[in-house]
């Protein structure tokens, strides 16, 4: 897993129509950007937050986005990691910890069979709110760690299509001729012991289409449908 950081400001804006208000929080950093757009629909009270990568400050920005959404009346969350290639392992742990109270986020096993656990960190901001994770074949690495943990603990639903299947720890070795070689030295596993590499995370509810735009729209609609069911089942005043 890898990732990067950079300087820049934070932009916040909004707009909408047809009874839907769109909000976004964008971290500007050359040469890449992380975008957290979230959409609150007044009738369904659902917030849609898209993560495009996993940087060191992603969890902090996510906490802000979730806090703002809940303050605006959101009672359910769609966390969208479609086409998110991943990033820092520490960011994956921090992001996943926003939705879990305790337990494992993941563990790794190296070539000698040695296991290393990575536990949930305290202070999650969204450990009870109804939750859906949206995935597709472009969701990799850190995105799969998030989806796998949420699925294993039955914390929320994973909807979309099977993820990429990138779950190895890589190290770079410099060769004598000046060239370099990346080598896989360990594999990641979900809390329940499912391997990610070459398998990916299979969604709880598969929604796919040959037409990419139709698939993306159908996946969001299905996520909203499932969240509405969860929200309607909440105790009064929850």
Beta strands, then each sheet from edge to edge (+ up, - down):
strand 1: 10-17
strand 2: 20-29
strand 3: 32-41
strand 4: 46-50
strand 5: 76-80
strand 6: 104-110
strand 7: 115-119
strand 8: 130-135
strand 9: 157-160
strand 10: 168-174
strand 11: 180-189
strand 12: 205-206
sheet 1: 1+ 2- 3+
sheet 2: 4+ 5+ 8+ 9+ 12+
sheet 3: 7+ 6- 11+ 10-
end
